[in-house]
Amino acid sequence: MVKIKKVNTSLRLEKKVLKALKILAIEKETSVQAIIENLIHEYIKKNKGKSEK
């Protein structure tokens, strides 16, 4: 098994957004970190190769 090194970062969210995200994580039996990381991977995949204007 290959262990992927992770680093810490900071993220500021509206209180109600974080609360909703935590509830979803509990309902999906996952973590807020996993949800955010998956969303970031999707965003990068979708936008890779696109130039910003």
TIZARO-181936 format. One record per atom (N, C-alpha, C, O): residue number from 1; x, y, z; residue in one letter; atom name. Coordinates in steps of 0.02 Angstrom, whole numbers, plus 50000, padded with zeros to 5 digits. Layout:
<site><n>NUM</n><X>X</X><Y>Y</Y><Z>Z</Z><res>a</res><atom>CA</atom></site>
...
END
This chain:
<site><n>1</n><X>50042</X><Y>49941</Y><Z>50000</Z><res>m</res><atom>N</atom></site>
<site><n>1</n><X>50000</X><Y>50000</Y><Z>50000</Z><res>m</res><atom>CA</atom></site>
<site><n>1</n><X>50044</X><Y>50062</Y><Z>50000</Z><res>m</res><atom>C</atom></site>
<site><n>1</n><X>50090</X><Y>50068</Y><Z>50041</Z><res>m</res><atom>O</atom></site>
<site><n>2</n><X>50030</X><Y>50108</Y><Z>49954</Z><res>v</res><atom>N</atom></site>
<site><n>2</n><X>50068</X><Y>50171</Y><Z>49950</Z><res>v</res><atom>CA</atom></site>
<site><n>2</n><X>50033</X><Y>50223</Y><Z>49993</Z><res>v</res><atom>C</atom></site>
<site><n>2</n><X>49974</X><Y>50236</Y><Z>49986</Z><res>v</res><atom>O</atom></site>
<site><n>3</n><X>50072</X><Y>50251</Y><Z>50039</Z><res>k</res><atom>N</atom></site>
<site><n>3</n><X>50044</X><Y>50303</Y><Z>50083</Z><res>k</res><atom>CA</atom></site>
<site><n>3</n><X>50055</X><Y>50371</Y><Z>50051</Z><res>k</res><atom>C</atom></site>
<site><n>3</n><X>50111</X><Y>50390</Y><Z>50035</Z><res>k</res><atom>O</atom></site>
<site><n>4</n><X>50001</X><Y>50407</Y><Z>50041</Z><res>i</res><atom>N</atom></site>
<site><n>4</n><X>50003</X><Y>50473</Y><Z>50011</Z><res>i</res><atom>CA</atom></site>
<site><n>4</n><X>50011</X><Y>50525</Y><Z>50066</Z><res>i</res><atom>C</atom></site>
<site><n>4</n><X>49972</X><Y>50527</Y><Z>50113</Z><res>i</res><atom>O</atom></site>
<site><n>5</n><X>50063</X><Y>50566</Y><Z>50060</Z><res>k</res><atom>N</atom></site>
<site><n>5</n><X>50075</X><Y>50619</Y><Z>50110</Z><res>k</res><atom>CA</atom></site>
<site><n>5</n><X>50024</X><Y>50675</Y><Z>50100</Z><res>k</res><atom>C</atom></site>
<site><n>5</n><X>50013</X><Y>50699</Y><Z>50044</Z><res>k</res><atom>O</atom></site>
<site><n>6</n><X>49993</X><Y>50695</Y><Z>50154</Z><res>k</res><atom>N</atom></site>
<site><n>6</n><X>49945</X><Y>50749</Y><Z>50153</Z><res>k</res><atom>CA</atom></site>
<site><n>6</n><X>49972</X><Y>50806</Y><Z>50196</Z><res>k</res><atom>C</atom></site>
<site><n>6</n><X>50009</X><Y>50795</Y><Z>50244</Z><res>k</res><atom>O</atom></site>
<site><n>7</n><X>49952</X><Y>50867</Y><Z>50178</Z><res>v</res><atom>N</atom></site>
<site><n>7</n><X>49972</X><Y>50926</Y><Z>50215</Z><res>v</res><atom>CA</atom></site>
<site><n>7</n><X>49910</X><Y>50963</Y><Z>50239</Z><res>v</res><atom>C</atom></site>
<site><n>7</n><X>49856</X><Y>50957</Y><Z>50210</Z><res>v</res><atom>O</atom></site>
<site><n>8</n><X>49918</X><Y>51001</Y><Z>50291</Z><res>n</res><atom>N</atom></site>
<site><n>8</n><X>49862</X><Y>51039</Y><Z>50319</Z><res>n</res><atom>CA</atom></site>
<site><n>8</n><X>49853</X><Y>51104</Y><Z>50281</Z><res>n</res><atom>C</atom></site>
<site><n>8</n><X>49901</X><Y>51133</Y><Z>50255</Z><res>n</res><atom>O</atom></site>
<site><n>9</n><X>49791</X><Y>51127</Y><Z>50278</Z><res>t</res><atom>N</atom></site>
<site><n>9</n><X>49775</X><Y>51192</Y><Z>50250</Z><res>t</res><atom>CA</atom></site>
<site><n>9</n><X>49718</X><Y>51221</Y><Z>50291</Z><res>t</res><atom>C</atom></site>
<site><n>9</n><X>49688</X><Y>51186</Y><Z>50332</Z><res>t</res><atom>O</atom></site>
<site><n>10</n><X>49704</X><Y>51283</Y><Z>50281</Z><res>s</res><atom>N</atom></site>
<site><n>10</n><X>49651</X><Y>51316</Y><Z>50318</Z><res>s</res><atom>CA</atom></site>
<site><n>10</n><X>49596</X><Y>51338</Y><Z>50270</Z><res>s</res><atom>C</atom></site>
<site><n>10</n><X>49609</X><Y>51357</Y><Z>50214</Z><res>s</res><atom>O</atom></site>
<site><n>11</n><X>49535</X><Y>51334</Y><Z>50293</Z><res>l</res><atom>N</atom></site>
<site><n>11</n><X>49478</X><Y>51351</Y><Z>50251</Z><res>l</res><atom>CA</atom></site>
<site><n>11</n><X>49426</X><Y>51386</Y><Z>50294</Z><res>l</res><atom>C</atom></site>
<site><n>11</n><X>49407</X><Y>51361</Y><Z>50347</Z><res>l</res><atom>O</atom></site>
<site><n>12</n><X>49403</X><Y>51442</Y><Z>50271</Z><res>r</res><atom>N</atom></site>
<site><n>12</n><X>49351</X><Y>51479</Y><Z>50308</Z><res>r</res><atom>CA</atom></site>
<site><n>12</n><X>49285</X><Y>51473</Y><Z>50270</Z><res>r</res><atom>C</atom></site>
<site><n>12</n><X>49281</X><Y>51489</Y><Z>50211</Z><res>r</res><atom>O</atom></site>
<site><n>13</n><X>49234</X><Y>51449</Y><Z>50305</Z><res>l</res><atom>N</atom></site>
<site><n>13</n><X>49167</X><Y>51440</Y><Z>50276</Z><res>l</res><atom>CA</atom></site>
<site><n>13</n><X>49116</X><Y>51474</Y><Z>50320</Z><res>l</res><atom>C</atom></site>
<site><n>13</n><X>49126</X><Y>51485</Y><Z>50379</Z><res>l</res><atom>O</atom></site>
<site><n>14</n><X>49059</X><Y>51490</Y><Z>50289</Z><res>e</res><atom>N</atom></site>
<site><n>14</n><X>49003</X><Y>51516</Y><Z>50329</Z><res>e</res><atom>CA</atom></site>
<site><n>14</n><X>48983</X><Y>51461</Y><Z>50377</Z><res>e</res><atom>C</atom></site>
<site><n>14</n><X>48985</X><Y>51402</Y><Z>50362</Z><res>e</res><atom>O</atom></site>
<site><n>15</n><X>48962</X><Y>51482</Y><Z>50436</Z><res>k</res><atom>N</atom></site>
<site><n>15</n><X>48943</X><Y>51434</Y><Z>50489</Z><res>k</res><atom>CA</atom></site>
<site><n>15</n><X>48889</X><Y>51386</Y><Z>50464</Z><res>k</res><atom>C</atom></site>
<site><n>15</n><X>48893</X><Y>51326</Y><Z>50477</Z><res>k</res><atom>O</atom></site>
<site><n>16</n><X>48838</X><Y>51412</Y><Z>50430</Z><res>k</res><atom>N</atom></site>
<site><n>16</n><X>48783</X><Y>51369</Y><Z>50407</Z><res>k</res><atom>CA</atom></site>
<site><n>16</n><X>48806</X><Y>51320</Y><Z>50352</Z><res>k</res><atom>C</atom></site>
<site><n>16</n><X>48779</X><Y>51265</Y><Z>50347</Z><res>k</res><atom>O</atom></site>
<site><n>17</n><X>48854</X><Y>51340</Y><Z>50312</Z><res>v</res><atom>N</atom></site>
<site><n>17</n><X>48881</X><Y>51296</Y><Z>50259</Z><res>v</res><atom>CA</atom></site>
<site><n>17</n><X>48919</X><Y>51239</Y><Z>50291</Z><res>v</res><atom>C</atom></site>
<site><n>17</n><X>48911</X><Y>51181</Y><Z>50271</Z><res>v</res><atom>O</atom></site>
<site><n>18</n><X>48961</X><Y>51254</Y><Z>50340</Z><res>l</res><atom>N</atom></site>
<site><n>18</n><X>48999</X><Y>51202</Y><Z>50374</Z><res>l</res><atom>CA</atom></site>
<site><n>18</n><X>48952</X><Y>51153</Y><Z>50410</Z><res>l</res><atom>C</atom></site>
<site><n>18</n><X>48963</X><Y>51093</Y><Z>50409</Z><res>l</res><atom>O</atom></site>
<site><n>19</n><X>48901</X><Y>51180</Y><Z>50442</Z><res>k</res><atom>N</atom></site>
<site><n>19</n><X>48854</X><Y>51137</Y><Z>50478</Z><res>k</res><atom>CA</atom></site>
<site><n>19</n><X>48819</X><Y>51089</Y><Z>50429</Z><res>k</res><atom>C</atom></site>
<site><n>19</n><X>48813</X><Y>51030</Y><Z>50444</Z><res>k</res><atom>O</atom></site>
<site><n>20</n><X>48797</X><Y>51115</Y><Z>50372</Z><res>a</res><atom>N</atom></site>
<site><n>20</n><X>48764</X><Y>51073</Y><Z>50322</Z><res>a</res><atom>CA</atom></site>
<site><n>20</n><X>48812</X><Y>51020</Y><Z>50295</Z><res>a</res><atom>C</atom></site>
<site><n>20</n><X>48792</X><Y>50963</Y><Z>50284</Z><res>a</res><atom>O</atom></site>
<site><n>21</n><X>48874</X><Y>51039</Y><Z>50286</Z><res>l</res><atom>N</atom></site>
<site><n>21</n><X>48925</X><Y>50993</Y><Z>50261</Z><res>l</res><atom>CA</atom></site>
<site><n>21</n><X>48939</X><Y>50938</Y><Z>50311</Z><res>l</res><atom>C</atom></site>
<site><n>21</n><X>48946</X><Y>50879</Y><Z>50292</Z><res>l</res><atom>O</atom></site>
<site><n>22</n><X>48942</X><Y>50955</Y><Z>50375</Z><res>k</res><atom>N</atom></site>
<site><n>22</n><X>48953</X><Y>50905</Y><Z>50427</Z><res>k</res><atom>CA</atom></site>
<site><n>22</n><X>48894</X><Y>50856</Y><Z>50431</Z><res>k</res><atom>C</atom></site>
<site><n>22</n><X>48904</X><Y>50796</Y><Z>50439</Z><res>k</res><atom>O</atom></site>
<site><n>23</n><X>48834</X><Y>50882</Y><Z>50424</Z><res>i</res><atom>N</atom></site>
<site><n>23</n><X>48774</X><Y>50839</Y><Z>50426</Z><res>i</res><atom>CA</atom></site>
<site><n>23</n><X>48776</X><Y>50790</Y><Z>50367</Z><res>i</res><atom>C</atom></site>
<site><n>23</n><X>48762</X><Y>50731</Y><Z>50375</Z><res>i</res><atom>O</atom></site>
<site><n>24</n><X>48792</X><Y>50816</Y><Z>50307</Z><res>l</res><atom>N</atom></site>
<site><n>24</n><X>48797</X><Y>50772</Y><Z>50248</Z><res>l</res><atom>CA</atom></site>
<site><n>24</n><X>48851</X><Y>50719</Y><Z>50257</Z><res>l</res><atom>C</atom></site>
<site><n>24</n><X>48841</X><Y>50661</Y><Z>50239</Z><res>l</res><atom>O</atom></site>
<site><n>25</n><X>48907</X><Y>50738</Y><Z>50286</Z><res>a</res><atom>N</atom></site>
<site><n>25</n><X>48961</X><Y>50690</Y><Z>50297</Z><res>a</res><atom>CA</atom></site>
<site><n>25</n><X>48938</X><Y>50634</Y><Z>50343</Z><res>a</res><atom>C</atom></site>
<site><n>25</n><X>48952</X><Y>50576</Y><Z>50331</Z><res>a</res><atom>O</atom></site>
<site><n>26</n><X>48902</X><Y>50652</Y><Z>50396</Z><res>i</res><atom>N</atom></site>
<site><n>26</n><X>48876</X><Y>50601</Y><Z>50442</Z><res>i</res><atom>CA</atom></site>
<site><n>26</n><X>48826</X><Y>50556</Y><Z>50406</Z><res>i</res><atom>C</atom></site>
<site><n>26</n><X>48829</X><Y>50495</Y><Z>50412</Z><res>i</res><atom>O</atom></site>
<site><n>27</n><X>48781</X><Y>50586</Y><Z>50367</Z><res>e</res><atom>N</atom></site>
<site><n>27</n><X>48731</X><Y>50546</Y><Z>50331</Z><res>e</res><atom>CA</atom></site>
<site><n>27</n><X>48762</X><Y>50499</Y><Z>50280</Z><res>e</res><atom>C</atom></site>
<site><n>27</n><X>48737</X><Y>50444</Y><Z>50269</Z><res>e</res><atom>O</atom></site>
<site><n>28</n><X>48816</X><Y>50521</Y><Z>50249</Z><res>k</res><atom>N</atom></site>
<site><n>28</n><X>48850</X><Y>50481</Y><Z>50197</Z><res>k</res><atom>CA</atom></site>
<site><n>28</n><X>48905</X><Y>50436</Y><Z>50227</Z><res>k</res><atom>C</atom></site>
<site><n>28</n><X>48939</X><Y>50400</Y><Z>50191</Z><res>k</res><atom>O</atom></site>
<site><n>29</n><X>48912</X><Y>50439</Y><Z>50294</Z><res>e</res><atom>N</atom></site>
<site><n>29</n><X>48963</X><Y>50400</Y><Z>50329</Z><res>e</res><atom>CA</atom></site>
<site><n>29</n><X>49033</X><Y>50412</Y><Z>50300</Z><res>e</res><atom>C</atom></site>
<site><n>29</n><X>49070</X><Y>50366</Y><Z>50284</Z><res>e</res><atom>O</atom></site>
<site><n>30</n><X>49049</X><Y>50476</Y><Z>50294</Z><res>t</res><atom>N</atom></site>
<site><n>30</n><X>49115</X><Y>50498</Y><Z>50269</Z><res>t</res><atom>CA</atom></site>
<site><n>30</n><X>49138</X><Y>50557</Y><Z>50311</Z><res>t</res><atom>C</atom></site>
<site><n>30</n><X>49110</X><Y>50570</Y><Z>50364</Z><res>t</res><atom>O</atom></site>
<site><n>31</n><X>49187</X><Y>50592</Y><Z>50288</Z><res>s</res><atom>N</atom></site>
<site><n>31</n><X>49212</X><Y>50650</Y><Z>50325</Z><res>s</res><atom>CA</atom></site>
<site><n>31</n><X>49206</X><Y>50713</Y><Z>50282</Z><res>s</res><atom>C</atom></site>
<site><n>31</n><X>49201</X><Y>50710</Y><Z>50221</Z><res>s</res><atom>O</atom></site>
<site><n>32</n><X>49208</X><Y>50770</Y><Z>50316</Z><res>v</res><atom>N</atom></site>
<site><n>32</n><X>49208</X><Y>50834</Y><Z>50281</Z><res>v</res><atom>CA</atom></site>
<site><n>32</n><X>49270</X><Y>50837</Y><Z>50237</Z><res>v</res><atom>C</atom></site>
<site><n>32</n><X>49267</X><Y>50860</Y><Z>50180</Z><res>v</res><atom>O</atom></site>
<site><n>33</n><X>49326</X><Y>50815</Y><Z>50263</Z><res>q</res><atom>N</atom></site>
<site><n>33</n><X>49388</X><Y>50815</Y><Z>50224</Z><res>q</res><atom>CA</atom></site>
<site><n>33</n><X>49381</X><Y>50775</Y><Z>50160</Z><res>q</res><atom>C</atom></site>
<site><n>33</n><X>49402</X><Y>50798</Y><Z>50107</Z><res>q</res><atom>O</atom></site>
<site><n>34</n><X>49351</X><Y>50716</Y><Z>50164</Z><res>a</res><atom>N</atom></site>
<site><n>34</n><X>49343</X><Y>50674</Y><Z>50104</Z><res>a</res><atom>CA</atom></site>
<site><n>34</n><X>49298</X><Y>50707</Y><Z>50053</Z><res>a</res><atom>C</atom></site>
<site><n>34</n><X>49311</X><Y>50705</Y><Z>49993</Z><res>a</res><atom>O</atom></site>
<site><n>35</n><X>49244</X><Y>50738</Y><Z>50076</Z><res>i</res><atom>N</atom></site>
<site><n>35</n><X>49197</X><Y>50772</Y><Z>50030</Z><res>i</res><atom>CA</atom></site>
<site><n>35</n><X>49233</X><Y>50829</Y><Z>49994</Z><res>i</res><atom>C</atom></site>
<site><n>35</n><X>49229</X><Y>50835</Y><Z>49933</Z><res>i</res><atom>O</atom></site>
<site><n>36</n><X>49268</X><Y>50871</Y><Z>50032</Z><res>i</res><atom>N</atom></site>
<site><n>36</n><X>49303</X><Y>50928</Y><Z>50002</Z><res>i</res><atom>CA</atom></site>
<site><n>36</n><X>49357</X><Y>50905</Y><Z>49954</Z><res>i</res><atom>C</atom></site>
<site><n>36</n><X>49365</X><Y>50933</Y><Z>49900</Z><res>i</res><atom>O</atom></site>
<site><n>37</n><X>49396</X><Y>50854</Y><Z>49974</Z><res>e</res><atom>N</atom></site>
<site><n>37</n><X>49449</X><Y>50829</Y><Z>49931</Z><res>e</res><atom>CA</atom></site>
<site><n>37</n><X>49420</X><Y>50801</Y><Z>49865</Z><res>e</res><atom>C</atom></site>
<site><n>37</n><X>49448</X><Y>50813</Y><Z>49812</Z><res>e</res><atom>O</atom></site>
<site><n>38</n><X>49365</X><Y>50765</Y><Z>49869</Z><res>n</res><atom>N</atom></site>
<site><n>38</n><X>49333</X><Y>50739</Y><Z>49809</Z><res>n</res><atom>CA</atom></site>
<site><n>38</n><X>49308</X><Y>50795</Y><Z>49764</Z><res>n</res><atom>C</atom></site>
<site><n>38</n><X>49316</X><Y>50792</Y><Z>49703</Z><res>n</res><atom>O</atom></site>
<site><n>39</n><X>49279</X><Y>50846</Y><Z>49793</Z><res>l</res><atom>N</atom></site>
<site><n>39</n><X>49256</X><Y>50904</Y><Z>49754</Z><res>l</res><atom>CA</atom></site>
<site><n>39</n><X>49314</X><Y>50939</Y><Z>49720</Z><res>l</res><atom>C</atom></site>
<site><n>39</n><X>49308</X><Y>50961</Y><Z>49662</Z><res>l</res><atom>O</atom></site>
<site><n>40</n><X>49369</X><Y>50946</Y><Z>49755</Z><res>i</res><atom>N</atom></site>
<site><n>40</n><X>49428</X><Y>50978</Y><Z>49725</Z><res>i</res><atom>CA</atom></site>
<site><n>40</n><X>49456</X><Y>50937</Y><Z>49668</Z><res>i</res><atom>C</atom></site>
<site><n>40</n><X>49473</X><Y>50964</Y><Z>49615</Z><res>i</res><atom>O</atom></site>
<site><n>41</n><X>49459</X><Y>50871</Y><Z>49677</Z><res>h</res><atom>N</atom></site>
<site><n>41</n><X>49482</X><Y>50827</Y><Z>49622</Z><res>h</res><atom>CA</atom></site>
<site><n>41</n><X>49438</X><Y>50834</Y><Z>49561</Z><res>h</res><atom>C</atom></site>
<site><n>41</n><X>49463</X><Y>50838</Y><Z>49505</Z><res>h</res><atom>O</atom></site>
<site><n>42</n><X>49371</X><Y>50836</Y><Z>49571</Z><res>e</res><atom>N</atom></site>
<site><n>42</n><X>49324</X><Y>50845</Y><Z>49516</Z><res>e</res><atom>CA</atom></site>
<site><n>42</n><X>49335</X><Y>50912</Y><Z>49481</Z><res>e</res><atom>C</atom></site>
<site><n>42</n><X>49335</X><Y>50916</Y><Z>49420</Z><res>e</res><atom>O</atom></site>
<site><n>43</n><X>49345</X><Y>50964</Y><Z>49520</Z><res>y</res><atom>N</atom></site>
<site><n>43</n><X>49355</X><Y>51031</Y><Z>49493</Z><res>y</res><atom>CA</atom></site>
<site><n>43</n><X>49419</X><Y>51033</Y><Z>49451</Z><res>y</res><atom>C</atom></site>
<site><n>43</n><X>49419</X><Y>51061</Y><Z>49395</Z><res>y</res><atom>O</atom></site>
<site><n>44</n><X>49472</X><Y>51005</Y><Z>49477</Z><res>i</res><atom>N</atom></site>
<site><n>44</n><X>49536</X><Y>51004</Y><Z>49440</Z><res>i</res><atom>CA</atom></site>
<site><n>44</n><X>49528</X><Y>50965</Y><Z>49375</Z><res>i</res><atom>C</atom></site>
<site><n>44</n><X>49551</X><Y>50987</Y><Z>49323</Z><res>i</res><atom>O</atom></site>
<site><n>45</n><X>49497</X><Y>50907</Y><Z>49379</Z><res>k</res><atom>N</atom></site>
<site><n>45</n><X>49487</X><Y>50865</Y><Z>49319</Z><res>k</res><atom>CA</atom></site>
<site><n>45</n><X>49446</X><Y>50902</Y><Z>49266</Z><res>k</res><atom>C</atom></site>
<site><n>45</n><X>49461</X><Y>50900</Y><Z>49207</Z><res>k</res><atom>O</atom></site>
<site><n>46</n><X>49393</X><Y>50936</Y><Z>49289</Z><res>k</res><atom>N</atom></site>
<site><n>46</n><X>49349</X><Y>50972</Y><Z>49243</Z><res>k</res><atom>CA</atom></site>
<site><n>46</n><X>49384</X><Y>51031</Y><Z>49211</Z><res>k</res><atom>C</atom></site>
<site><n>46</n><X>49372</X><Y>51047</Y><Z>49153</Z><res>k</res><atom>O</atom></site>
<site><n>47</n><X>49428</X><Y>51065</Y><Z>49248</Z><res>n</res><atom>N</atom></site>
<site><n>47</n><X>49458</X><Y>51127</Y><Z>49225</Z><res>n</res><atom>CA</atom></site>
<site><n>47</n><X>49529</X><Y>51119</Y><Z>49200</Z><res>n</res><atom>C</atom></site>
<site><n>47</n><X>49560</X><Y>51169</Y><Z>49179</Z><res>n</res><atom>O</atom></site>
<site><n>48</n><X>49556</X><Y>51059</Y><Z>49202</Z><res>k</res><atom>N</atom></site>
<site><n>48</n><X>49625</X><Y>51048</Y><Z>49179</Z><res>k</res><atom>CA</atom></site>
<site><n>48</n><X>49631</X><Y>51065</Y><Z>49105</Z><res>k</res><atom>C</atom></site>
<site><n>48</n><X>49591</X><Y>51042</Y><Z>49064</Z><res>k</res><atom>O</atom></site>
<site><n>49</n><X>49681</X><Y>51104</Y><Z>49089</Z><res>g</res><atom>N</atom></site>
<site><n>49</n><X>49692</X><Y>51122</Y><Z>49020</Z><res>g</res><atom>CA</atom></site>
<site><n>49</n><X>49655</X><Y>51184</Y><Z>48997</Z><res>g</res><atom>C</atom></site>
<site><n>49</n><X>49668</X><Y>51210</Y><Z>48943</Z><res>g</res><atom>O</atom></site>
<site><n>50</n><X>49608</X><Y>51208</Y><Z>49038</Z><res>k</res><atom>N</atom></site>
<site><n>50</n><X>49571</X><Y>51269</Y><Z>49021</Z><res>k</res><atom>CA</atom></site>
<site><n>50</n><X>49612</X><Y>51329</Y><Z>49044</Z><res>k</res><atom>C</atom></site>
<site><n>50</n><X>49638</X><Y>51330</Y><Z>49100</Z><res>k</res><atom>O</atom></site>
<site><n>51</n><X>49619</X><Y>51378</Y><Z>49000</Z><res>s</res><atom>N</atom></site>
<site><n>51</n><X>49654</X><Y>51438</Y><Z>49020</Z><res>s</res><atom>CA</atom></site>
<site><n>51</n><X>49605</X><Y>51489</Y><Z>49049</Z><res>s</res><atom>C</atom></site>
<site><n>51</n><X>49549</X><Y>51495</Y><Z>49026</Z><res>s</res><atom>O</atom></site>
<site><n>52</n><X>49627</X><Y>51525</Y><Z>49100</Z><res>e</res><atom>N</atom></site>
<site><n>52</n><X>49585</X><Y>51576</Y><Z>49129</Z><res>e</res><atom>CA</atom></site>
<site><n>52</n><X>49593</X><Y>51640</Y><Z>49090</Z><res>e</res><atom>C</atom></site>
<site><n>52</n><X>49647</X><Y>51656</Y><Z>49064</Z><res>e</res><atom>O</atom></site>
<site><n>53</n><X>49538</X><Y>51676</Y><Z>49086</Z><res>k</res><atom>N</atom></site>
<site><n>53</n><X>49538</X><Y>51740</Y><Z>49048</Z><res>k</res><atom>CA</atom></site>
<site><n>53</n><X>49542</X><Y>51797</Y><Z>49096</Z><res>k</res><atom>C</atom></site>
<site><n>53</n><X>49542</X><Y>51855</Y><Z>49074</Z><res>k</res><atom>O</atom></site>
END
